[in-house]
Amino acid sequence: MTVRIAATTPNFVEQVMRSVLEASTRIVQDPPPIVALNSIDAAAIEVELLFRVESPAGWTAARNEVIDLLYSRCKANGLSLAAPAESLVFGPAAISGEHSARAIEARSSRAG
């Protein structure tokens, strides 16, 4: 399961995520579940939670429990979930006024 947490101290994020997995009663604890910090940028730390369940039939209940624990533990520890990377738009700020209209006209005339 992958989750994005608003950028903060990576070690603290790892500790909170580990507490989520340790609190779960629906996942296998031996071998222990794994918290992997996959990436970090200005907006978020991407974390992968790796865990096992007793049987495939228990997967949905286990995932639901982990999501619930993740939400409550993040809230209790002041962590925020981050927007998906695909939803972030980076680029120059919008240009306003007459300059903007001229830029749009110039692009339109070049395209046609």
Backbone as JSON, one array per atom type, in Angstrom:
{
  "sequence": "MTVRIAATTPNFVEQVMRSVLEASTRIVQDPPPIVALNSIDAAAIEVELLFRVESPAGWTAARNEVIDLLYSRCKANGLSLAAPAESLVFGPAAISGEHSARAIEARSSRAG",
  "N": [[0.85, -1.15, 0.0], [0.61, 2.18, -0.88], [1.24, 5.46, 0.29], [1.0, 9.01, 0.51], [2.54, 11.41, 2.43], [2.36, 14.66, 3.75], [5.23, 16.67, 3.36], [7.66, 16.39, 5.85], [9.68, 15.6, 8.72], [11.46, 12.82, 7.74], [12.18, 10.57, 9.38], [10.34, 10.74, 11.49], [7.94, 10.34, 10.14], [8.35, 7.69, 9.31], [8.38, 6.41, 11.84], [5.73, 6.85, 12.74], [4.3, 5.5, 10.76], [5.24, 2.92, 11.17], [4.13, 2.45, 13.69], [1.47, 2.32, 12.97], [1.34, -0.09, 11.5], [2.15, -1.9, 13.47], [0.04, -1.72, 15.23], [-2.04, -2.96, 13.99], [-4.39, -5.58, 13.96], [-5.06, -7.36, 12.08], [-3.1, -8.01, 10.29], [-0.22, -10.02, 9.5], [2.35, -10.37, 11.84], [4.75, -11.64, 11.95], [6.76, -12.73, 9.52], [7.91, -9.39, 10.32], [6.03, -6.46, 9.33], [6.89, -4.02, 6.78], [8.13, -0.71, 6.49], [8.72, 1.42, 3.94], [10.41, 4.18, 2.82], [9.86, 5.73, -0.05], [10.24, 8.01, -1.72], [10.94, 11.57, -1.72], [9.81, 14.91, -1.97], [9.23, 18.44, -2.46], [6.61, 18.58, -1.69], [5.74, 16.15, -0.53], [6.29, 13.01, 1.24], [6.68, 9.88, -0.03], [5.43, 6.85, 0.96], [5.73, 3.38, 1.34], [3.83, 0.74, 2.51], [4.38, -2.42, 3.5], [2.99, -5.51, 3.96], [1.75, -8.67, 5.26], [-1.05, -10.95, 5.06], [-3.09, -13.44, 6.69], [-4.64, -14.98, 4.88], [-5.76, -14.73, 1.45], [-8.46, -14.01, 1.53], [-8.67, -12.33, 3.69], [-7.59, -9.94, 2.96], [-8.93, -7.48, 2.16], [-10.26, -6.63, 4.53], [-8.03, -6.3, 6.19], [-6.57, -4.3, 4.82], [-8.45, -2.21, 4.97], [-8.51, -1.82, 7.74], [-5.85, -0.99, 8.17], [-5.85, 1.41, 6.71], [-7.7, 2.89, 8.22], [-6.35, 2.99, 10.7], [-4.06, 4.35, 9.84], [-5.09, 6.84, 9.11], [-6.11, 7.77, 11.63], [-3.78, 7.71, 13.25], [-2.09, 9.45, 11.88], [-3.53, 11.84, 12.14], [-3.52, 12.12, 14.95], [-0.83, 12.55, 15.37], [-0.21, 14.87, 14.07], [0.31, 14.74, 11.35], [-0.24, 15.19, 7.86], [-2.09, 13.99, 5.09], [-0.9, 13.92, 1.75], [-1.57, 15.43, -1.43], [-2.17, 13.45, -4.38], [0.63, 12.84, -6.54], [0.12, 13.22, -9.24], [-1.82, 15.16, -9.29], [-0.68, 17.57, -8.81], [0.33, 20.71, -10.06], [2.9, 22.23, -11.67], [4.52, 25.18, -12.61], [4.92, 28.37, -14.33], [3.43, 31.24, -12.79], [0.08, 32.33, -13.48], [-0.42, 34.67, -16.09], [-1.59, 37.95, -16.11], [-4.08, 40.3, -17.34], [-3.69, 42.51, -20.22], [-1.36, 41.55, -21.4], [-1.57, 38.78, -21.14], [-3.75, 38.18, -22.82], [-2.62, 38.92, -25.3], [-0.55, 37.04, -25.45], [-1.97, 34.65, -25.64], [-3.33, 35.11, -28.06], [-1.11, 35.25, -29.81], [-0.1, 32.64, -29.62], [-2.27, 31.24, -30.64], [-2.42, 32.18, -33.27], [-0.04, 31.21, -34.3], [-0.47, 28.48, -34.16], [-2.46, 28.06, -36.01]],
  "CA": [[0.0, 0.0, 0.0], [1.4, 3.4, -0.97], [0.59, 6.65, 0.82], [1.82, 10.23, 0.46], [2.4, 12.22, 3.63], [2.91, 16.0, 3.55], [6.65, 16.67, 3.71], [8.09, 16.69, 7.21], [10.85, 14.81, 9.05], [11.27, 11.43, 7.28], [12.27, 9.61, 10.48], [9.09, 10.8, 12.22], [6.94, 9.67, 9.28], [8.61, 6.26, 9.41], [7.95, 5.95, 13.17], [4.26, 6.83, 12.8], [3.84, 4.42, 9.87], [5.56, 1.66, 11.85], [3.13, 2.28, 14.75], [0.23, 1.91, 12.29], [1.43, -1.52, 11.18], [2.24, -2.66, 14.73], [-1.27, -1.69, 15.89], [-3.01, -3.75, 13.24], [-4.67, -6.94, 14.44], [-5.45, -8.17, 10.92], [-1.96, -8.36, 9.45], [0.76, -10.93, 10.09], [3.45, -9.62, 12.46], [5.98, -12.41, 11.82], [7.79, -11.69, 9.59], [7.36, -8.06, 10.58], [5.73, -5.62, 8.17], [7.98, -3.11, 6.41], [7.85, 0.67, 6.08], [9.76, 1.85, 3.0], [10.29, 5.55, 2.33], [10.2, 5.6, -1.47], [10.74, 9.26, -2.3], [10.58, 12.82, -1.05], [9.91, 16.13, -2.75], [8.81, 19.61, -1.69], [5.23, 18.43, -1.25], [5.38, 14.92, 0.18], [7.12, 11.8, 1.36], [5.91, 8.71, -0.47], [5.74, 5.72, 1.85], [5.12, 2.1, 0.99], [3.61, -0.15, 3.65], [4.4, -3.81, 3.01], [2.55, -6.42, 5.02], [1.11, -9.93, 4.84], [-2.27, -11.37, 5.76], [-3.17, -14.91, 6.83], [-5.17, -15.58, 3.65], [-6.27, -13.72, 0.51], [-9.8, -13.59, 1.93], [-8.56, -11.31, 4.72], [-6.88, -8.77, 2.45], [-9.73, -6.25, 2.19], [-10.44, -6.22, 5.93], [-6.73, -5.84, 6.69], [-6.28, -3.01, 4.18], [-9.36, -1.23, 5.56], [-8.04, -1.53, 9.09], [-4.61, -0.21, 8.07], [-6.23, 2.76, 6.29], [-8.31, 3.54, 9.37], [-5.26, 3.27, 11.65], [-3.2, 5.35, 9.23], [-5.78, 8.13, 9.25], [-6.17, 8.21, 13.03], [-2.42, 7.94, 13.76], [-1.6, 10.69, 11.25], [-4.23, 12.95, 12.79], [-3.04, 12.23, 16.33], [0.57, 12.98, 15.38], [-0.05, 16.11, 13.32], [0.72, 14.51, 9.96], [-1.3, 15.37, 6.87], [-1.96, 13.27, 3.83], [-0.57, 14.82, 0.65], [-2.29, 15.2, -2.69], [-1.44, 12.57, -5.3], [1.61, 13.57, -7.35], [-0.47, 13.55, -10.54], [-2.72, 16.29, -9.17], [0.09, 18.79, -8.61], [0.67, 21.41, -11.3], [4.03, 23.11, -11.49], [4.75, 26.03, -13.76], [4.89, 29.79, -14.01], [2.14, 31.78, -12.36], [-0.75, 32.84, -14.57], [-0.15, 36.04, -16.5], [-2.87, 38.63, -16.13], [-4.27, 41.52, -18.11], [-3.54, 42.58, -21.68], [-0.24, 40.7, -21.81], [-2.09, 37.43, -21.23], [-4.56, 38.09, -24.04], [-1.7, 38.93, -26.45], [0.17, 35.76, -25.49], [-2.91, 33.65, -26.14], [-3.53, 35.4, -29.49], [0.1, 34.88, -30.53], [-0.05, 31.17, -29.71], [-3.36, 30.8, -31.51], [-2.1, 32.48, -34.67], [1.04, 30.31, -34.72], [-1.0, 27.13, -34.27], [-3.37, 27.98, -37.15]],
  "C": [[0.91, 1.23, 0.0], [0.58, 4.58, -0.47], [1.55, 7.82, 0.72], [1.49, 11.07, 1.69], [3.04, 13.58, 3.34], [4.32, 16.05, 4.11], [6.9, 17.17, 5.13], [9.33, 15.83, 7.47], [10.64, 13.34, 8.66], [11.29, 10.41, 8.41], [10.96, 9.57, 11.28], [7.97, 10.11, 11.44], [7.11, 8.16, 9.38], [8.13, 5.7, 10.75], [6.42, 5.85, 13.26], [3.72, 5.69, 11.93], [4.11, 3.05, 10.5], [4.53, 1.4, 12.96], [1.78, 1.86, 14.17], [0.25, 0.4, 12.07], [1.49, -2.37, 12.45], [0.89, -2.73, 15.44], [-2.31, -2.56, 15.2], [-3.15, -5.15, 13.81], [-4.97, -7.89, 13.29], [-4.29, -8.53, 10.0], [-1.01, -9.26, 10.23], [1.93, -10.1, 10.62], [4.78, -10.37, 12.39], [5.97, -13.14, 10.49], [7.16, -10.31, 9.72], [7.07, -7.29, 9.29], [6.85, -4.61, 7.96], [7.42, -1.74, 6.05], [9.02, 1.1, 5.19], [9.47, 3.28, 2.56], [10.78, 5.54, 0.88], [10.79, 6.85, -2.08], [10.3, 10.44, -1.46], [10.72, 13.95, -2.06], [9.4, 17.27, -1.89], [7.42, 19.44, -1.1], [4.99, 17.24, -0.34], [6.52, 13.93, 0.31], [6.22, 10.65, 0.93], [6.39, 7.5, 0.32], [5.02, 4.48, 1.34], [5.04, 1.25, 2.25], [3.48, -1.56, 3.1], [4.03, -4.73, 4.17], [1.87, -7.64, 4.42], [-0.17, -10.14, 5.64], [-2.27, -12.89, 5.79], [-3.64, -15.58, 5.54], [-5.67, -14.46, 2.74], [-7.65, -13.18, 0.9], [-9.76, -12.46, 2.96], [-7.94, -10.0, 4.24], [-7.69, -7.48, 2.58], [-9.92, -5.74, 3.61], [-9.14, -5.67, 6.51], [-6.38, -4.48, 6.11], [-7.16, -1.92, 4.78], [-8.92, -0.83, 6.97], [-6.78, -0.67, 9.05], [-4.93, 1.22, 7.64], [-6.83, 3.53, 7.46], [-7.25, 3.92, 10.41], [-4.35, 4.38, 11.13], [-3.82, 6.74, 9.4], [-5.73, 8.63, 10.69], [-4.79, 8.5, 13.6], [-1.82, 9.2, 13.15], [-2.22, 11.89, 11.94], [-3.71, 13.19, 14.2], [-1.62, 12.77, 16.42], [0.84, 14.22, 14.54], [0.45, 15.94, 11.91], [-0.49, 14.69, 9.05], [-1.03, 14.5, 5.66], [-1.7, 14.29, 2.74], [-1.38, 14.46, -0.57], [-1.48, 14.23, -3.55], [-0.51, 13.39, -6.2], [1.01, 14.02, -8.67], [-1.33, 14.8, -10.47], [-1.99, 17.62, -8.99], [0.47, 19.39, -9.95], [1.8, 22.37, -10.97], [4.21, 23.93, -12.75], [4.68, 27.47, -13.36], [3.49, 30.23, -13.6], [1.39, 32.32, -13.57], [-0.42, 34.3, -14.83], [-1.49, 36.74, -16.62], [-2.88, 39.8, -17.09], [-4.04, 41.36, -19.6], [-2.43, 41.66, -22.17], [-0.7, 39.26, -22.02], [-2.89, 37.24, -22.52], [-3.66, 38.07, -25.26], [-0.95, 37.62, -26.56], [-0.72, 34.66, -26.04], [-3.15, 33.85, -27.63], [-2.33, 34.96, -30.3], [0.21, 33.38, -30.67], [-1.09, 30.65, -30.66], [-3.02, 31.03, -32.97], [-0.97, 31.6, -35.17], [0.53, 28.9, -34.95], [-1.84, 26.99, -35.54], [-2.69, 28.25, -38.38]]
}
